Amino acid sequence: MNTDYRIKHLEMLQSIIARLSQQSFTVRGWSVTLVSVIFALLSAQSQHRSELILLALAPTWIFWGLDGYYLNLERRYRRLFASVAQQLHTPSDSGLLPFDMVTDSTHPLRDLVRGATAPSVAAIPVVLTALILGYWTFLVVTG
């Protein structure tokens, strides 16, 4: 196959990887922002704060899952990128079609868990969860 096609294919894959990385960063920002807004709204309210503060766990965990999903996809596209780049150096018939973007996973749930538990992904949600639970405990104890 013509190397120009492979280079264009690599450029397309690189733009997808960059977009997924940006989405992951945006999800982290939204997570922190949404939890901060929930804290601000509930601190202005005088009653039922201890029960409602646990609502902040929902966006934290939802965005954690999304961030893990984006990392999982990014890793799959990086593997595809590596296989396309390999064909530039050692042209062979690996069955990879021109501009193929399929990144099937044999174990999608396991890959998602691996993505979500990566230190770069789990750091912010774990800290937010600890803060929420610590604040909730403080509200319950001080009553």
N, C-alpha and C positions, 0 to 999 in steps of 0.2 A: 504494500500500500504506500502511497505517496506520503512522505514525511510532512508535507504541508498540511495534510488532513489531520495527522496526529498532533501537530502543534496547535492547530485550531481547536481540536478536541481538548487538549490540555488547557488551553485558555478558557474554554467554556467551563471545564471542571473547576478551574481555579476561581472563576467568578462565583460559582455555586458555593464553594467552600468559604469564600470570603463573606458571602451573603448569610450563610448559616452561622458563621462566627459573629457577625453583627447582630443577628437575631438573638443569639444567646446572650450577648451583652445587654441588649434591650430588655430581654425578659428579666434579667437580674435587676436592672434599674426599676422596672415596673414593680417588681416584688417589694423592694425596699420602699418605694414611694407609696404603694397601696397600704402596706402595713403601717407606715408613718401616718397616713391619713386616718386610718382606723383608730390609731392611738390618739390622735388629735381630737377626733370627733367624740370618742368615748371619755376623754379626760374633761371635756366640757360638760358632759352629762353627769349628774350627781348620783342617780340610782341605776341599779342593774349593770354596773360597769364590770363586775367580776364575771358575770355570765357571758356578756357580750364580747369581752376581750378575746375569748377563745375563737371568735369568728375570724380573727386575724390569722389563725392557723390555716384556714382554707386557701386563701390566695398564696400563702407561703408554700404550701405543699403542691398546689396546682402549678405554680410557676417553676417549682423544683422539678416536677415531672416534665414540663415543657423544655426546660434547660437541658435535662438529661436526654430528651428526645433529639434536640438539635445537636448535641455532642455526638450522639449515636449516628445520626445522619452524616455529620461532618467526617467522622471516622470512616464510614463506608465510602464516601466520595474520595477520601484521601487514599484508600486502598485501590479504588478504581483509577485514580490519578497515577498511582505508582505502577499499576499494570500497563497503562497506556504509555507512560514514560519509559518503561522497560522495553516496549516494542520499538522505541526509537533507536535503542542501542543494539538490540538483538532481534531483528525482524524475524518473526515466526508466525505461523498460523495458529494463534492461540484461541481462535473462535470469537475474538472480540471484534464486533462489527464497528465500522466507522461511526463515530459520534454516538456510540452506545452509552446510555446514561442509567442503565439498570444496575441497581445496587442491592440485589436481594440478600436477605439475611436468613440464615438457616435457623437461628435462635433469636427471634426478635425481642422476646421478653427478657431473656438473659442479657442481650446487648443493651436494652433500655436500662436495666438495673445497673449494669456496669457503667453506663454513661452517667446515671444519676448519683452513683456513689463515688465518682471520681472526685478527688479533693478540690479541684478547681470549680466543680459544679456544686458540691455539697457544702462548701464552707459558708456561704451566705445563708442558705435556708436553715442550716443547723444553728447558726448564731441567732437568726431571727426566731426560730422555735424556742431556743433557750431564753431569749429575752421575753417573749410572750408568756411562756410558762412561769418565768420568774416574776414578772409583773402580776400575773394572775394569782400566784401564790401570795405575793405581797398584799394584794387587794383582799383575798380571802382571810388572811391572818389579821390584818388591821381592820377588817370588816366594816 
